[in-house]
Amino acid sequence: MDDGQERVDGGAVGDGPAVDPAEGGVPRQSRSGEPVGDVYDWFRRGARLLAQGHPGAAEQLLARAAAAEPHSRSIREALARAQFDAGSYAAALENFRAVALADPADDYAQFGWGVAAARLGDFETSAEHLALAVAMRPEADHYRQALRQTRATLAARAGAYGPLLPGAPGYLAPPAGAGDPAAGAPDGSGTGGGAEDGA
């Protein structure tokens, strides 16, 4: 998820090296396999890895930080972003949801909840939370674009643009034995008024 990077990329989060150069770019660890440093160090290194395009590695560090500080909204939001970018949409949704429930006025958490729900196919939930994010921050183009996409998907699924054609995403084949109403009777003989009716 490339939106909202100012939350993770700015300020003190970018200070210091993310990896130990002596170890060839591998994140610093103790002999037990635990990352060295404290929770804040894990958060900073995880956020930096996320900003550098390594969401899987970021998720590992941020998950440790979140386990140590489960009530930190900043850590959970960064973890949710890493999970989203790593394709773990259900886990990302749960963390965005936790942040949004702790602070309903957090527009970015509402946005994250909405886009994660969309990736999981729950467009009703997606529309609800994206609409909240847009209401809180109407100037955010990426919020409005995500809401437009979700609403268009809901409209398409409701048939607002006509019936879906076979092969289209979301197309459901008619149940077995159901005939095509445009073709007439199920056996193909047709029931409309043809030349045979008048003879």
N, C-alpha and C positions, 0 to 999 in steps of 0.2 A: 504494500500500500504506500504509494509515494506521496500522499497528501499529509499535511500537518507535520512535516519534518522539523519545523521550528521548535516543536515540543522536545525533540530528542537531540537535534543537531546543535542547538544554540547554547551559548553560555559555557558554564564550567564543564559540561558534559564532554566537550572536545579537548580538554586539557590532558596533556601527558600521552605517552605512547600506549597503544592498545595491546601491543604484544612485546615480548622480550626479544630484541634483536639478536641476542646471543643464542636464542633457541630457534633461529630461522623463521621467525614470524608466528610461532605457536603461542597462544595465550599462556601466561604464567600460571603454573600450578605448583602445589606443594607435593611432597613425596606421596602423600595419600591420594592424590588425584583431585583434591579440592583446589579450587582456584585460590591463589594467595590474595591477601588483602581482606578488607571488611566489606560489608554490604554495599556501602557507597562506591567502593572500588569496582565491585562486580557490576553495579548499575552503570557506572561510567564506561567501563570497558564493553559491556553489552550494548549500550547505546551507540558507542563508536563503531562496533562491528556492524550493527544494523545500518548505520549511516554509510558504511563502506560497502554495503551490499552483501553481507554475510548473515542472513537472518537465522539460519540454523544454529550457527555458533552463538549468535546473540541470544537466541532463545534459551540455550543451555545456561548461560551466565545469568540471564534475567530471571529464569525460573528459580535458580538458587537464591537470588536476591529476594524474590517474591515469597519464597518459602520462609526466609528469615524475617521478612517484614511484610506480612500479608495485608496490612492495612494501608500500605503506601500506595496512593493512587498513581503517583509518577512511575513507580516501578511496574505496577500492573498495566498501565497504559503502554509503556515501552514494550513490555512482554507481549501484550496483545498485538502491537504492530509487528513485532518479530514473528509471532505465530501466523498472522495474516500473510505476511510476505513469504513465509515458509510453506504456505498452503494448508496450515492447520486451522481451517476456518471455524470449526466448532469450538476449539479451545480459545481462539481469538474472540469469538462472540461472547463466551462466558466471562472473559476478563474485561472486555469493553462494557459488558452489562454490569459487572460488579462496580466499575468506576462510575458509570452513569447512575446506578442506584445510590451510590454513596454521595454523588453530587449531580442531581438531575439537571443543573444548569451548565454542565460541562458539554459544550457543543461538540467537541471533537470525539468524546466518548459516545455520544448519540450517533454521530456520523459513522464511527467505527462499528457500532452495533448494527446500524442499518446496512452498511456494505457487506459485513460478514453474513448477515441474514440473507442478503441477496445471493451471495455465493453459495449458500446452502439451499437456495430455492424457496425460501420463505419470504415472498415479496410483500405480503400484507404487513408483516413485522418490519420489513425493510422500509416500506413507505412511511410507516408511523414514525420511526426514529429519524429517518432522513428529513421528514417534514419538520420535526422538532429542531434538528440541527439548522435547517434553512431559516426557520423562524428566529432562532437565536443569533444567527450570523448570515443575514441575507446577502451580504456582499461577497460571500465565498462561492466563486464560480463552480468549483469542484463539488460542493455540496449540492448546488442546484442541478448540475449535470447528472449526478448520481440519482437524485430524486426524479428527474425527467425520465431517465432510463427505466427505473423501477415502475413508475406509473405507466409508461408505454408497454412494459411487459404485462402488467396487470390488465391493461385495456385490450391487448392482443389476446390474452387468455380468456377474456370475457367475450371475445368475438366482435369487438368494436370495429375491427378492420376487415370483417368478413370471415368466413370459415377458413381454418388452417388447411392447407393442402397436404396431401400425403408426402412425407419426407421432411416437412418443416419441423423445427424444434417445438415440442409441446403437442404435436399432432397425436391424437388418439384415434386408432382405427375403430370403426363401428363394430359393435358386438356381432359375433357370428350369427348368421340368419337374418340380420337386419338388411333389408334391401335399400337400394339407392332411391330415395323418393323422387328424384328427377327422372329416373328411368322407368318409373311405373311399378308394376307388380314385381315381386321378388323373382319370378321365373323369367322376367325380361319380355313378357308378352305385351306389356303396356296396358293401361286402362283408359287412356285418354280417348277423346272422340276422333277416331281415324276414319278412313274411307270405308272400313269394314262395318262400322256402326250404322251407316245409312243404307247399306245394301240389303 
